[in-house]
């Protein structure tokens, strides 16, 4: 029994694994999947796409992680800069995954928060609508942001994911 779960970029990779290994993976869980990024960030990446700036200009992230729980935010390590070329790679992967979604047929759990400042909530709706899985469950969190696994509702995320995967153990 193989189950795959991912958070953020990890959930994009989870979807890619599901597309490439449908007979090996029993079910997947996608948490805070950035099938879209917030508009400003995507626009910057596309704007400098053909320039040398993409290699040298680091995107300065906000100081605090995208977490509501102040204790978790204080104790969560986060880099404060990311090269735009890395974000460009994410945008490229998003396009691949959008094309892959109609070919993914294994059971999927989609967990997202409408308060996610990295991956807009419309990402979750888009994935749920475009997956071809017969079994798609969604969980919308009301008191978390992007890093669901350490935020206020982390126990709900863990329990829901565990319960979901248990349904598919052979």
Secondary structure, DSSP 8 states (H G I E B T S, - for coil): --EEEEETHHHHHHHHHHHH-TTT--EEEEES--SS--HHHHHHHHHTTTSTHHHH-EEE--SS-S-S-HHHHHH----SEEEHHHHHHHHHHHHHHHHHGGG--SEEEEEEETT-SSS-THHHHHHHHH---S-EEEEEESS--S-TTTSTTHHHHHHHHHHHHHTT--
